[in-house]
């Protein structure tokens, strides 16, 4: 029973990290005076999210694995967008 709760907890942590990154990304204004600070904070959140996802992948069910891979792709798309010249 504890193992199942641990799996659920690690998945939920990854899910929350994904949500934090997407929320932060949508709230950043490129022209705001604190843009650099917000970008630095988002970078920390991205790194934490990737770590949470990797941790959750170790014990994930097949369904969770698919969701975690999607979370990873979503976050990578955000990173790519921020690193592009168009952002």
VMD Tcl script that builds the backbone (N, CA, C; Angstrom):
set m [mol new atoms 261]
animate dup $m
set s [atomselect $m all]
$s set {name element resname resid chain x y z} {
  {N N UNK 1 A 0.826 -1.198 0.000}
  {CA C UNK 1 A 0.000 0.000 0.000}
  {C C UNK 1 A 0.870 1.261 0.000}
  {N N UNK 2 A 1.922 1.245 0.794}
  {CA C UNK 2 A 2.828 2.391 0.875}
  {C C UNK 2 A 3.473 2.652 -0.481}
  {N N UNK 3 A 3.827 1.579 -1.187}
  {CA C UNK 3 A 4.454 1.719 -2.501}
  {C C UNK 3 A 3.522 2.436 -3.481}
  {N N UNK 4 A 2.247 2.093 -3.442}
  {CA C UNK 4 A 1.269 2.727 -4.320}
  {C C UNK 4 A 1.123 4.214 -3.984}
  {N N UNK 5 A 1.145 4.539 -2.687}
  {CA C UNK 5 A 1.053 5.937 -2.271}
  {C C UNK 5 A 2.290 6.714 -2.695}
  {N N UNK 6 A 3.454 6.080 -2.618}
  {CA C UNK 6 A 4.695 6.725 -3.045}
  {C C UNK 6 A 4.658 7.013 -4.545}
  {N N UNK 7 A 4.174 6.053 -5.325}
  {CA C UNK 7 A 4.065 6.245 -6.773}
  {C C UNK 7 A 3.125 7.402 -7.084}
  {N N UNK 8 A 2.000 7.431 -6.388}
  {CA C UNK 8 A 1.022 8.491 -6.606}
  {C C UNK 8 A 1.616 9.844 -6.203}
  {N N UNK 9 A 2.318 9.873 -5.085}
  {CA C UNK 9 A 2.910 11.117 -4.597}
  {C C UNK 9 A 3.961 11.653 -5.566}
  {N N UNK 10 A 4.842 10.784 -6.070}
  {CA C UNK 10 A 5.876 11.260 -6.996}
  {C C UNK 10 A 5.257 11.738 -8.306}
  {N N UNK 11 A 4.188 11.072 -8.752}
  {CA C UNK 11 A 3.503 11.525 -9.957}
  {C C UNK 11 A 2.861 12.883 -9.722}
  {N N UNK 12 A 2.197 13.043 -8.590}
  {CA C UNK 12 A 1.535 14.308 -8.283}
  {C C UNK 12 A 2.539 15.450 -8.149}
  {N N UNK 13 A 3.699 15.171 -7.597}
  {CA C UNK 13 A 4.739 16.197 -7.492}
  {C C UNK 13 A 5.208 16.633 -8.880}
  {N N UNK 14 A 5.370 15.675 -9.774}
  {CA C UNK 14 A 5.760 15.999 -11.149}
  {C C UNK 14 A 4.662 16.801 -11.836}
  {N N UNK 15 A 3.431 16.419 -11.603}
  {CA C UNK 15 A 2.293 17.117 -12.187}
  {C C UNK 15 A 2.227 18.563 -11.680}
  {N N UNK 16 A 2.454 18.745 -10.393}
  {CA C UNK 16 A 2.444 20.087 -9.815}
  {C C UNK 16 A 3.592 20.933 -10.357}
  {N N UNK 17 A 4.749 20.342 -10.501}
  {CA C UNK 17 A 5.902 21.069 -11.054}
  {C C UNK 17 A 5.621 21.507 -12.489}
  {N N UNK 18 A 5.025 20.624 -13.258}
  {CA C UNK 18 A 4.639 20.951 -14.636}
  {C C UNK 18 A 3.683 22.141 -14.636}
  {N N UNK 19 A 2.705 22.106 -13.759}
  {CA C UNK 19 A 1.715 23.184 -13.692}
  {C C UNK 19 A 2.366 24.504 -13.272}
  {N N UNK 20 A 3.299 24.439 -12.337}
  {CA C UNK 20 A 3.986 25.647 -11.893}
  {C C UNK 20 A 4.764 26.287 -13.039}
  {N N UNK 21 A 5.429 25.464 -13.828}
  {CA C UNK 21 A 6.196 25.989 -14.955}
  {C C UNK 21 A 5.263 26.633 -15.975}
  {N N UNK 22 A 4.179 25.959 -16.312}
  {CA C UNK 22 A 3.270 26.513 -17.317}
  {C C UNK 22 A 2.592 27.789 -16.810}
  {N N UNK 23 A 2.240 27.820 -15.527}
  {CA C UNK 23 A 1.643 29.028 -14.954}
  {C C UNK 23 A 2.638 30.186 -14.964}
  {N N UNK 24 A 3.846 29.898 -14.563}
  {CA C UNK 24 A 4.880 30.931 -14.530}
  {C C UNK 24 A 5.165 31.450 -15.934}
  {N N UNK 25 A 5.261 30.547 -16.880}
  {CA C UNK 25 A 5.526 30.932 -18.270}
  {C C UNK 25 A 4.433 31.862 -18.790}
  {N N UNK 26 A 3.192 31.533 -18.492}
  {CA C UNK 26 A 2.085 32.350 -19.005}
  {C C UNK 26 A 1.991 33.703 -18.313}
  {N N UNK 27 A 2.620 33.844 -17.150}
  {CA C UNK 27 A 2.541 35.115 -16.426}
  {C C UNK 27 A 3.717 36.052 -16.693}
  {N N UNK 28 A 4.765 35.546 -17.324}
  {CA C UNK 28 A 5.947 36.374 -17.578}
  {C C UNK 28 A 5.665 37.357 -18.714}
  {N N UNK 29 A 6.010 38.610 -18.465}
  {CA C UNK 29 A 5.903 39.638 -19.496}
  {C C UNK 29 A 7.308 40.038 -19.916}
  {N N UNK 30 A 7.573 39.854 -21.178}
  {CA C UNK 30 A 8.917 40.106 -21.713}
  {C C UNK 30 A 9.353 41.556 -21.518}
  {N N UNK 31 A 8.414 42.473 -21.531}
  {CA C UNK 31 A 8.750 43.890 -21.420}
  {C C UNK 31 A 8.748 44.402 -19.975}
  {N N UNK 32 A 8.410 43.550 -19.023}
  {CA C UNK 32 A 8.374 43.974 -17.614}
  {C C UNK 32 A 9.786 44.223 -17.099}
  {N N UNK 33 A 9.918 45.174 -16.183}
  {CA C UNK 33 A 11.250 45.487 -15.652}
  {C C UNK 33 A 11.892 44.309 -14.899}
  {N N UNK 34 A 11.078 43.421 -14.350}
  {CA C UNK 34 A 11.615 42.286 -13.601}
  {C C UNK 34 A 11.677 41.009 -14.437}
  {N N UNK 35 A 11.686 41.155 -15.756}
  {CA C UNK 35 A 11.703 40.016 -16.679}
  {C C UNK 35 A 12.872 39.069 -16.385}
  {N N UNK 36 A 14.058 39.614 -16.193}
  {CA C UNK 36 A 15.233 38.777 -15.941}
  {C C UNK 36 A 15.095 37.953 -14.678}
  {N N UNK 37 A 14.569 38.569 -13.641}
  {CA C UNK 37 A 14.358 37.864 -12.373}
  {C C UNK 37 A 13.335 36.752 -12.544}
  {N N UNK 38 A 12.248 37.056 -13.253}
  {CA C UNK 38 A 11.217 36.044 -13.483}
  {C C UNK 38 A 11.748 34.901 -14.344}
  {N N UNK 39 A 12.557 35.238 -15.321}
  {CA C UNK 39 A 13.146 34.218 -16.189}
  {C C UNK 39 A 14.079 33.300 -15.392}
  {N N UNK 40 A 14.837 33.881 -14.499}
  {CA C UNK 40 A 15.733 33.094 -13.642}
  {C C UNK 40 A 14.919 32.156 -12.742}
  {N N UNK 41 A 13.828 32.669 -12.194}
  {CA C UNK 41 A 12.953 31.845 -11.358}
  {C C UNK 41 A 12.343 30.709 -12.177}
  {N N UNK 42 A 11.934 31.020 -13.399}
  {CA C UNK 42 A 11.356 29.981 -14.252}
  {C C UNK 42 A 12.393 28.905 -14.571}
  {N N UNK 43 A 13.639 29.313 -14.780}
  {CA C UNK 43 A 14.694 28.338 -15.060}
  {C C UNK 43 A 14.836 27.360 -13.892}
  {N N UNK 44 A 14.773 27.871 -12.674}
  {CA C UNK 44 A 14.841 27.003 -11.495}
  {C C UNK 44 A 13.650 26.045 -11.455}
  {N N UNK 45 A 12.467 26.577 -11.764}
  {CA C UNK 45 A 11.260 25.748 -11.773}
  {C C UNK 45 A 11.337 24.674 -12.860}
  {N N UNK 46 A 11.876 25.030 -14.010}
  {CA C UNK 46 A 12.036 24.066 -15.106}
  {C C UNK 46 A 12.969 22.938 -14.674}
  {N N UNK 47 A 14.095 23.291 -14.083}
  {CA C UNK 47 A 15.043 22.262 -13.629}
  {C C UNK 47 A 14.409 21.348 -12.597}
  {N N UNK 48 A 13.663 21.940 -11.668}
  {CA C UNK 48 A 12.988 21.143 -10.649}
  {C C UNK 48 A 11.930 20.234 -11.286}
  {N N UNK 49 A 11.199 20.754 -12.244}
  {CA C UNK 49 A 10.163 19.954 -12.911}
  {C C UNK 49 A 10.775 18.764 -13.642}
  {N N UNK 50 A 11.868 19.008 -14.362}
  {CA C UNK 50 A 12.532 17.898 -15.055}
  {C C UNK 50 A 13.005 16.837 -14.059}
  {N N UNK 51 A 13.524 17.259 -12.914}
  {CA C UNK 51 A 13.961 16.304 -11.889}
  {C C UNK 51 A 12.774 15.519 -11.338}
  {N N UNK 52 A 11.664 16.211 -11.069}
  {CA C UNK 52 A 10.468 15.539 -10.554}
  {C C UNK 52 A 9.944 14.522 -11.573}
  {N N UNK 53 A 9.942 14.897 -12.829}
  {CA C UNK 53 A 9.458 13.994 -13.874}
  {C C UNK 53 A 10.352 12.764 -13.964}
  {N N UNK 54 A 11.660 12.963 -13.959}
  {CA C UNK 54 A 12.585 11.830 -14.025}
  {C C UNK 54 A 12.392 10.894 -12.837}
  {N N UNK 55 A 12.197 11.474 -11.671}
  {CA C UNK 55 A 11.965 10.669 -10.466}
  {C C UNK 55 A 10.670 9.865 -10.585}
  {N N UNK 56 A 9.628 10.497 -11.092}
  {CA C UNK 56 A 8.335 9.825 -11.216}
  {C C UNK 56 A 8.363 8.745 -12.291}
  {N N UNK 57 A 9.162 8.932 -13.335}
  {CA C UNK 57 A 9.237 7.935 -14.408}
  {C C UNK 57 A 9.756 6.592 -13.911}
  {N N UNK 58 A 10.534 6.605 -12.860}
  {CA C UNK 58 A 11.128 5.367 -12.334}
  {C C UNK 58 A 10.058 4.376 -11.898}
  {N N UNK 59 A 8.981 4.877 -11.293}
  {CA C UNK 59 A 7.961 3.987 -10.743}
  {C C UNK 59 A 6.604 4.130 -11.418}
  {N N UNK 60 A 6.527 4.882 -12.491}
  {CA C UNK 60 A 5.235 5.199 -13.110}
  {C C UNK 60 A 4.598 4.002 -13.796}
  {N N UNK 61 A 3.276 3.999 -13.770}
  {CA C UNK 61 A 2.524 3.036 -14.561}
  {C C UNK 61 A 2.624 3.468 -16.023}
  {N N UNK 62 A 2.155 2.629 -16.919}
  {CA C UNK 62 A 2.230 2.960 -18.346}
  {C C UNK 62 A 1.445 4.238 -18.649}
  {N N UNK 63 A 0.253 4.359 -18.075}
  {CA C UNK 63 A -0.562 5.556 -18.284}
  {C C UNK 63 A 0.139 6.799 -17.734}
  {N N UNK 64 A 0.688 6.687 -16.543}
  {CA C UNK 64 A 1.411 7.813 -15.949}
  {C C UNK 64 A 2.648 8.165 -16.778}
  {N N UNK 65 A 3.314 7.143 -17.274}
  {CA C UNK 65 A 4.516 7.352 -18.093}
  {C C UNK 65 A 4.187 8.208 -19.321}
  {N N UNK 66 A 3.061 7.915 -19.960}
  {CA C UNK 66 A 2.638 8.702 -21.115}
  {C C UNK 66 A 2.392 10.154 -20.726}
  {N N UNK 67 A 1.732 10.369 -19.599}
  {CA C UNK 67 A 1.469 11.731 -19.133}
  {C C UNK 67 A 2.766 12.454 -18.778}
  {N N UNK 68 A 3.669 11.740 -18.126}
  {CA C UNK 68 A 4.941 12.344 -17.732}
  {C C UNK 68 A 5.764 12.740 -18.959}
  {N N UNK 69 A 5.750 11.892 -19.966}
  {CA C UNK 69 A 6.456 12.222 -21.207}
  {C C UNK 69 A 5.837 13.468 -21.862}
  {N N UNK 70 A 4.517 13.580 -21.771}
  {CA C UNK 70 A 3.846 14.776 -22.307}
  {C C UNK 70 A 4.238 16.014 -21.500}
  {N N UNK 71 A 4.304 15.889 -20.182}
  {CA C UNK 71 A 4.748 17.000 -19.335}
  {C C UNK 71 A 6.149 17.446 -19.756}
  {N N UNK 72 A 7.002 16.460 -19.971}
  {CA C UNK 72 A 8.385 16.735 -20.363}
  {C C UNK 72 A 8.421 17.476 -21.709}
  {N N UNK 73 A 7.613 17.029 -22.645}
  {CA C UNK 73 A 7.554 17.682 -23.960}
  {C C UNK 73 A 7.014 19.105 -23.847}
  {N N UNK 74 A 6.001 19.293 -23.016}
  {CA C UNK 74 A 5.433 20.628 -22.811}
  {C C UNK 74 A 6.484 21.586 -22.265}
  {N N UNK 75 A 7.215 21.135 -21.269}
  {CA C UNK 75 A 8.235 21.983 -20.651}
  {C C UNK 75 A 9.369 22.248 -21.634}
  {N N UNK 76 A 9.759 21.242 -22.403}
  {CA C UNK 76 A 10.814 21.440 -23.392}
  {C C UNK 76 A 10.379 22.458 -24.445}
  {N N UNK 77 A 9.104 22.433 -24.815}
  {CA C UNK 77 A 8.580 23.413 -25.776}
  {C C UNK 77 A 8.671 24.830 -25.203}
  {N N UNK 78 A 8.407 24.973 -23.918}
  {CA C UNK 78 A 8.535 26.282 -23.261}
  {C C UNK 78 A 9.990 26.732 -23.289}
  {N N UNK 79 A 10.898 25.828 -22.945}
  {CA C UNK 79 A 12.327 26.149 -22.964}
  {C C UNK 79 A 12.743 26.582 -24.366}
  {N N UNK 80 A 12.315 25.839 -25.370}
  {CA C UNK 80 A 12.645 26.174 -26.762}
  {C C UNK 80 A 12.097 27.540 -27.146}
  {N N UNK 81 A 10.880 27.838 -26.710}
  {CA C UNK 81 A 10.262 29.128 -27.016}
  {C C UNK 81 A 11.030 30.271 -26.366}
  {N N UNK 82 A 11.393 30.106 -25.115}
  {CA C UNK 82 A 12.133 31.141 -24.393}
  {C C UNK 82 A 13.507 31.342 -25.015}
  {N N UNK 83 A 14.114 30.271 -25.479}
  {CA C UNK 83 A 15.458 30.359 -26.071}
  {C C UNK 83 A 15.457 30.828 -27.523}
  {N N UNK 84 A 14.266 30.885 -28.131}
  {CA C UNK 84 A 14.199 31.309 -29.526}
  {C C UNK 84 A 14.340 32.822 -29.641}
  {N N UNK 85 A 14.679 33.286 -30.800}
  {CA C UNK 85 A 14.826 34.717 -31.042}
  {C C UNK 85 A 13.477 35.432 -31.042}
  {N N UNK 86 A 12.415 34.696 -31.257}
  {CA C UNK 86 A 11.096 35.302 -31.376}
  {C C UNK 86 A 10.452 35.616 -30.035}
  {N N UNK 87 A 10.951 35.060 -28.949}
  {CA C UNK 87 A 10.308 35.244 -27.646}
  {C C UNK 87 A 10.560 36.583 -27.071}
}
mol reanalyze $m
mol bondsrecalc $m
mol representation Tube
mol addrep $m
